[in-house]
Amino acid sequence: MKPLLFLLKPGFYDGPGDPYYCPYCMMFEGVLKVYPRLTQQVELRYVDFKKPRQEIVDLIGEENQSCPVIVFDQSYASLLPFNANRYGDRLFLNEPEEIGLFLSRVFQIPRPHF
């Protein structure tokens, strides 16, 4: 299974006023733009801001539907320098720093400098 990277669709509303974008999701939009081969190695899915984000809930549970989030199987676990979150037989990361390190380790792109 390819890792699944979930990002929020930009231009969402959260109350009155102008629309928003998620700055953490936009960070990965930039990474994908600079390293376009990642689009062949990671399955990218966009979800609405409004919850429940059912596609994520179905994979890793209602309590884990934040974005960005990357979901992957056990075969990638040994490549990580830290433990991933677990939901059933799936692993996931929902911290931008960890997602960036995952992409770096697994797909040999430069690592993020936070």
Buried (B, 14 or more C-beta within 10 A) or exposed (E): EEBBBBBBEBEBEEEEEEEBBBEBBBBBBEBBEEBEEBEEEBBBEEBEBEEEBEBBBEBBBEEBBBBBBBBBEEEBEEEBEEEBBEEEEBBBBBBBEBBBBBBBBBBEBEEBEE
